[in-house]
Amino acid sequence: MIKAENVVKIFSGRGVTVRAVDGVTTTVDKAEVVVVIGPSGSGKSTFIKILLEDYDLEESLYKWGSKVKIGYLAQEVKFKDDSLSVLQYFMNEHEVNQSRARSELAKLYSLGMMYLK
């Protein structure tokens, strides 16, 4: 389970203050899959980075369950070797053969398509 209460992140610079995340409260229960959707600049990535502890917080409380597994793909991905295909990269990173890699990637594709409906 993930529980977040009153998550706030403020950025300041060049005379401008932006409340990128403002008072977000949410709970994700065991076995739930969550997709964060919103317009560009609405704070989605900032909120995820806060939960991943990439940013310090002004005020908030959040807790991770003991068995939470995090999956996150940043907006800008830096691969070790840009010449590899997604399939080749997956095979190398997870030390699996092509058949297993294709099977696992197909599951992700199917899950993604389900959320786009």
N, CA, C and O of each residue as an XYZ file, in Angstrom:
468
protein
N       0.842     -1.181      0.000
C       0.000      0.000      0.000
C       0.885      1.241      0.000
O       1.949      1.269      0.619
N       0.425      2.248     -0.699
C       1.063      3.559     -0.674
C       0.024      4.546     -0.170
O      -1.111      4.569     -0.646
N       0.414      5.342      0.776
C      -0.490      6.362      1.287
C       0.245      7.693      1.288
O       1.332      7.809      1.855
N      -0.347      8.692      0.653
C       0.243     10.033      0.605
C      -0.781     11.026      1.124
O      -1.952     10.978      0.749
N      -0.335     11.923      1.984
C      -1.230     12.936      2.549
C      -0.619     14.321      2.396
O       0.517     14.561      2.807
N      -1.374     15.212      1.809
C      -1.008     16.611      1.677
C       0.387     16.806      1.081
O       1.207     17.539      1.634
N       0.650     16.149     -0.045
C       1.947     16.290     -0.706
C       1.994     17.637     -1.415
O       1.115     17.969     -2.210
N       3.041     18.408     -1.110
C       3.201     19.753     -1.667
C       4.630     19.910     -2.162
O       5.576     19.543     -1.464
N       4.791     20.455     -3.366
C       6.114     20.783     -3.883
C       6.051     22.140     -4.552
O       5.253     22.367     -5.462
N       6.904     23.036     -4.089
C       6.956     24.398     -4.612
C       8.327     24.626     -5.230
O       9.353     24.344     -4.610
N       8.338     25.137     -6.450
C       9.580     25.525     -7.108
C       9.639     27.040     -7.151
O       8.642     27.694     -7.459
N      10.808     27.606     -6.843
C      10.992     29.054     -6.905
C      12.251     29.362     -7.705
O      13.255     28.658     -7.607
N      12.180     30.402     -8.478
C      13.338     30.838     -9.249
C      12.976     31.950    -10.188
O      11.859     32.014    -10.701
N      13.933     32.834    -10.413
C      13.745     33.961    -11.327
C      12.515     34.792    -10.973
O      11.807     35.283    -11.852
N      12.276     34.940     -9.679
C      11.163     35.749     -9.217
C       9.797     35.113     -9.368
O       8.784     35.789     -9.190
N       9.744     33.829     -9.694
C       8.477     33.130     -9.886
C       8.393     31.947     -8.923
O       9.366     31.215     -8.738
N       7.229     31.768     -8.317
C       6.978     30.615     -7.451
C       5.858     29.794     -8.068
O       4.804     30.325     -8.418
N       6.096     28.486     -8.198
C       5.104     27.591     -8.796
C       4.826     26.457     -7.821
O       5.748     25.785     -7.357
N       3.542     26.246     -7.514
C       3.133     25.100     -6.707
C       2.876     23.942     -7.672
O       1.766     23.769     -8.175
N       3.918     23.159     -7.916
C       3.834     22.080     -8.905
C       2.915     20.967     -8.441
O       2.197     20.369     -9.242
N       2.938     20.691     -7.154
C       2.042     19.707     -6.542
C       1.454     20.406     -5.327
O       2.184     20.963     -4.507
N       0.136     20.375     -5.217
C      -0.521     21.185     -4.187
C      -1.547     20.379     -3.399
O      -2.706     20.277     -3.801
N      -1.119     19.808     -2.280
C      -2.042     19.141     -1.372
C      -2.600     17.820     -1.852
O      -3.761     17.512     -1.582
N      -1.803     17.028     -2.560
C      -2.285     15.744     -3.084
C      -2.392     14.728     -1.951
O      -1.445     14.534     -1.188
N      -3.542     14.088     -1.849
C      -3.780     13.007     -0.891
C      -4.351     11.829     -1.654
O      -5.327     11.972     -2.390
N      -3.742     10.661     -1.479
C      -4.222      9.466     -2.182
C      -3.775      8.206     -1.458
O      -2.821      8.225     -0.680
N      -4.473      7.122     -1.722
C      -4.102      5.804     -1.209
C      -4.178      4.814     -2.358
O      -5.150      4.798     -3.114
N      -3.154      3.993     -2.485
C      -3.133      2.919     -3.470
C      -3.074      1.623     -2.683
O      -2.104      1.352     -1.976
N      -4.117      0.832     -2.813
C      -4.189     -0.412     -2.055
C      -3.408     -1.530     -2.719
O      -2.990     -1.428     -3.873
N      -3.224     -2.593     -1.963
C      -2.492     -3.776     -2.422
C      -3.061     -4.264     -3.757
O      -4.277     -4.344     -3.932
N      -2.179     -4.585     -4.678
C      -2.485     -5.155     -5.992
C      -3.141     -4.166     -6.954
O      -3.531     -4.561     -8.053
N      -3.272     -2.908     -6.581
C      -3.810     -1.916     -7.509
C      -2.709     -1.447     -8.444
O      -1.545     -1.355     -8.055
N      -3.088     -1.154     -9.676
C      -2.200     -0.551    -10.654
C      -2.736      0.852    -10.895
O      -3.935      1.041    -11.100
N      -1.847      1.830    -10.870
C      -2.275      3.216    -10.992
C      -1.620      3.851    -12.213
O      -0.432      3.657    -12.470
N      -2.402      4.601    -12.949
C      -1.903      5.387    -14.058
C      -2.190      6.846    -13.710
O      -3.322      7.195    -13.376
N      -1.174      7.692    -13.789
C      -1.339      9.113    -13.485
C      -1.480      9.851    -14.809
O      -0.566      9.855    -15.634
N      -2.643     10.478    -15.000
C      -2.955     11.151    -16.263
C      -3.303     12.603    -15.982
O      -3.986     12.911    -15.005
N      -2.828     13.490    -16.844
C      -3.154     14.900    -16.705
C      -2.468     15.691    -17.799
O      -1.613     15.165    -18.511
N      -2.839     16.954    -17.933
C      -2.231     17.781    -18.973
C      -0.754     18.055    -18.689
O      -0.284     17.919    -17.559
N      -0.046     18.437    -19.730
C       1.362     18.786    -19.611
C       1.528     19.893    -18.563
O       0.797     20.883    -18.566
N       2.495     19.706    -17.677
C       2.770     20.723    -16.665
C       1.895     20.660    -15.435
O       1.954     21.559    -14.597
N       1.074     19.612    -15.301
C       0.143     19.550    -14.167
C       0.751     18.937    -12.902
O       0.090     18.885    -11.865
N       2.017     18.467    -12.978
C       2.677     17.964    -11.777
C       2.752     16.457    -11.646
O       3.135     15.946    -10.594
N       2.390     15.735    -12.700
C       2.395     14.261    -12.643
C       3.784     13.714    -12.349
O       3.966     12.941    -11.408
N       4.752     14.110    -13.146
C       6.123     13.612    -12.966
C       6.700     14.084    -11.638
O       7.407     13.333    -10.965
N       6.406     15.306    -11.262
C       6.892     15.829     -9.989
C       6.348     14.999     -8.832
O       7.091     14.665     -7.909
N       5.063     14.662     -8.871
C       4.466     13.848     -7.813
C       5.143     12.474     -7.731
O       5.465     12.002     -6.641
N       5.354     11.843     -8.874
C       6.010     10.531     -8.895
C       7.435     10.650     -8.368
O       7.876      9.804     -7.590
N       8.158     11.681     -8.775
C       9.535     11.871     -8.304
C       9.582     12.112     -6.801
O      10.538     11.707     -6.138
N       8.575     12.758     -6.265
C       8.497     12.939     -4.815
C       8.375     11.579     -4.137
O       9.081     11.299     -3.168
N       7.491     10.742     -4.641
C       7.311      9.416     -4.049
C       8.575      8.565     -4.188
O       8.843      7.704     -3.349
N       9.346      8.806     -5.245
C      10.602      8.080     -5.445
C      11.764      8.726     -4.695
O      12.907      8.276     -4.778
N      11.445      9.788     -3.965
C      12.410     10.527     -3.136
C      13.467     11.241     -3.966
O      14.608     11.384     -3.527
N      13.097     11.691     -5.163
C      14.006     12.490     -5.983
C      13.964     13.972     -5.604
O      14.866     14.732     -5.956
N      12.916     14.380     -4.887
C      12.767     15.766     -4.456
C      12.547     15.823     -2.951
O      11.966     14.913     -2.359
N      13.023     16.912     -2.340
C      12.677     17.181     -0.949
C      11.293     17.806     -0.935
O      10.848     18.376     -1.931
N      10.617     17.694      0.198
C       9.240     18.180      0.298
C       9.129     19.376      1.219
O       9.871     19.504      2.193
N       8.182     20.258      0.893
C       7.888     21.373      1.779
C       7.069     20.876      2.969
O       7.364     21.195      4.120
N       6.042     20.094      2.673
C       5.193     19.527      3.712
C       4.447     18.332      3.137
O       3.840     18.433      2.070
N       4.486     17.243      3.812
C       3.713     16.079      3.384
C       4.035     14.895      4.263
O       4.942     14.931      5.094
N       3.269     13.851      4.054
C       3.504     12.590      4.720
C       3.152     11.502      3.714
O       2.059     11.505      3.146
N       4.064     10.587      3.499
C       3.732      9.442      2.670
C       4.434      8.217      3.218
O       5.502      8.304      3.823
N       3.801      7.061      2.989
C       4.322      5.794      3.490
C       4.225      4.756      2.389
O       3.255      4.711      1.633
N       5.265      3.912      2.314
C       5.268      2.780      1.400
C       4.957      1.527      2.190
O       5.442      1.358      3.309
N       4.156      0.653      1.619
C       3.951     -0.656      2.219
C       5.237     -1.462      2.135
O       6.098     -1.162      1.308
N       5.382     -2.470      2.969
C       6.630     -3.232      3.042
C       6.925     -4.041      1.779
O       8.084     -4.372      1.527
N       5.910     -4.365      0.985
C       6.130     -5.184     -0.207
C       5.841     -4.436     -1.511
O       5.603     -5.058     -2.546
N       5.861     -3.126     -1.460
C       5.577     -2.326     -2.653
C       6.720     -2.478     -3.651
O       7.892     -2.391     -3.284
N       6.368     -2.707     -4.919
C       7.340     -2.746     -6.003
C       7.073     -1.552     -6.898
O       5.937     -1.321     -7.314
N       8.110     -0.800     -7.192
C       7.962      0.424     -7.957
C       8.388      0.195     -9.396
O       9.447     -0.375     -9.657
N       7.561      0.638    -10.319
C       7.913      0.647    -11.731
C       7.725      2.058    -12.240
O       6.648      2.634    -12.090
N       8.754      2.622    -12.839
C       8.677      4.004    -13.282
C       9.530      4.182    -14.528
O      10.677      3.738    -14.565
N       8.983      4.820    -15.536
C       9.728      5.153    -16.737
C       9.714      6.669    -16.867
O       8.661      7.275    -17.067
N      10.876      7.267    -16.754
C      10.991      8.729    -16.815
C      10.609      9.241    -18.197
O      10.620      8.493    -19.174
N      10.270     10.522    -18.266
C       9.904     11.125    -19.547
C      11.085     11.111    -20.509
O      10.916     10.893    -21.709
N      12.273     11.345    -19.979
C      13.475     11.319    -20.796
C      14.311     10.131    -20.355
O      14.882     10.126    -19.265
N      14.374      9.126    -21.214
C      15.071      7.891    -20.877
C      16.478      7.933    -21.452
O      16.677      8.261    -22.622
N      17.443      7.599    -20.619
C      18.842      7.517    -21.058
C      19.251      6.054    -20.989
O      19.415      5.499    -19.902
N      19.415      5.432    -22.151
C      19.835      4.040    -22.203
C      21.355      3.967    -22.259
O      22.015      4.873    -22.767
N      21.894      2.882    -21.734
C      23.348      2.682    -21.746
C      23.875      2.578    -23.175
O      24.983      3.027    -23.467
N      23.080      1.988    -24.057
C      23.493      1.781    -25.445
C      22.307      2.082    -26.353
O      21.400      1.261    -26.493
N      22.317      3.254    -26.964
C      21.203      3.686    -27.818
C      21.071      2.882    -29.106
O      20.071      3.015    -29.812
N      22.056      2.056    -29.422
C      21.972      1.287    -30.664
C      21.109      0.029    -30.506
O      20.755     -0.601    -31.503
N      20.767     -0.343    -29.263
C      19.967     -1.541    -29.020
C      18.481     -1.263    -29.206
O      18.008     -0.160    -28.935
N      17.755     -2.264    -29.668
C      16.293     -2.161    -29.731
C      15.739     -2.372    -28.319
O      16.468     -2.796    -27.423
N      14.475     -2.081    -28.124
C      13.835     -2.312    -26.833
C      13.935     -3.789    -26.465
O      14.216     -4.133    -25.317
N      13.706     -4.650    -27.440
C      13.790     -6.096    -27.203
C      15.201     -6.502    -26.769
O      15.362     -7.233    -25.792
N      16.213     -6.033    -27.484
C      17.594     -6.368    -27.129
C      17.957     -5.831    -25.742
O      18.598     -6.517    -24.946
N      17.540     -4.609    -25.472
C      17.834     -4.005    -24.163
C      17.188     -4.819    -23.041
O      17.828     -5.109    -22.030
N      15.927     -5.183    -23.224
C      15.200     -5.975    -22.226
C      15.893     -7.322    -21.997
O      16.063     -7.760    -20.859
N      16.285     -7.966    -23.090
C      16.967     -9.264    -22.974
C      18.264     -9.129    -22.181
O      18.554     -9.957    -21.317
N      19.033     -8.105    -22.466
C      20.306     -7.892    -21.764
C      20.097     -7.564    -20.290
O      20.766     -8.125    -19.423
N      19.171     -6.658    -20.012
C      18.952     -6.209    -18.632
C      18.389     -7.307    -17.737
O      18.720     -7.381    -16.554
N      17.533     -8.163    -18.309
C      16.857     -9.181    -17.502
C      17.426    -10.584    -17.704
O      16.959    -11.555    -17.110
N      18.457    -10.662    -18.566
C      19.140    -11.938    -18.818
C      18.150    -13.054    -19.174
O      18.143    -14.133    -18.581
N      17.314    -12.740    -20.173
C      16.325    -13.714    -20.658
C      16.507    -13.894    -22.153
O      17.115    -13.060    -22.826
N      15.966    -15.010    -22.670
C      16.048    -15.245    -24.109
C      14.982    -14.425    -24.835
O      14.140    -13.784    -24.206
N      15.032    -14.455    -26.162
C      14.125    -13.632    -26.966
C      12.661    -13.995    -26.741
O      11.809    -13.109    -26.661
N      12.365    -15.271    -26.641
C      10.987    -15.711    -26.439
C      10.413    -15.148    -25.135
O       9.300    -14.623    -25.118
N      11.170    -15.261    -24.056
C      10.714    -14.756    -22.747
C      10.586    -13.241    -22.761
O       9.636    -12.687    -22.208
N      11.541    -12.575    -23.392
C      11.494    -11.114    -23.474
C      10.251    -10.657    -24.231
O       9.564     -9.732    -23.799
N       9.961    -11.303    -25.357
C       8.772    -10.941    -26.140
C       7.494    -11.160    -25.335
O       6.569    -10.350    -25.392
N       7.451    -12.246    -24.596
C       6.280    -12.556    -23.777
C       6.048    -11.483    -22.711
O       4.921    -11.025    -22.519
N       7.115    -11.088    -22.023
C       6.991    -10.076    -20.965
C       6.637     -8.707    -21.535
O       5.810     -7.993    -20.968
N       7.252     -8.342    -22.642
C       6.939     -7.052    -23.266
C       5.503     -7.030    -23.793
O       4.853     -5.985    -23.757
N       5.005     -8.158    -24.277
C       3.623     -8.237    -24.757
C       2.642     -7.992    -23.609
O       1.603     -7.362    -23.806
N       2.964     -8.483    -22.424
C       2.103     -8.242    -21.253
C       2.016     -6.755    -20.959
O       0.936     -6.239    -20.669
N       3.142     -6.066    -21.033
C       3.144     -4.623    -20.782
C       2.334     -3.888    -21.836
O       1.586     -2.964    -21.516
N       2.479     -4.291    -23.084
C       1.734     -3.665    -24.166
C       0.233     -3.859    -23.956
O      -0.547     -2.918    -24.108
N      -0.162     -5.067    -23.611
C      -1.588     -5.359    -23.393
C      -2.144     -4.532    -22.249
O      -3.253     -4.007    -22.343
N      -1.380     -4.412    -21.166
C      -1.813     -3.610    -20.022
C      -1.964     -2.150    -20.427
O      -2.937     -1.493    -20.055
N      -0.998     -1.644    -21.189
C      -1.060     -0.258    -21.646
C      -2.255      0.002    -22.536
O      -2.907      1.039    -22.407
N      -2.556     -0.914    -23.432
C      -3.691     -0.757    -24.329
C      -5.007     -0.770    -23.564
O      -5.957     -0.083    -23.940
N      -5.063     -1.556    -22.487
C      -6.268     -1.608    -21.672
C      -6.564     -0.229    -21.064
O      -7.725      0.171    -20.970
N      -5.528      0.486    -20.657
C      -5.735      1.797    -20.037
C      -6.035      2.887    -21.051
O      -6.567      3.935    -20.686
N      -5.711      2.667    -22.298
C      -5.982      3.673    -23.322
C      -7.411      3.615    -23.836
O      -7.839      4.522    -24.550
N      -8.162      2.568    -23.492
C      -9.537      2.417    -23.981
C     -10.466      3.389    -23.284
O     -11.664      3.408    -23.566
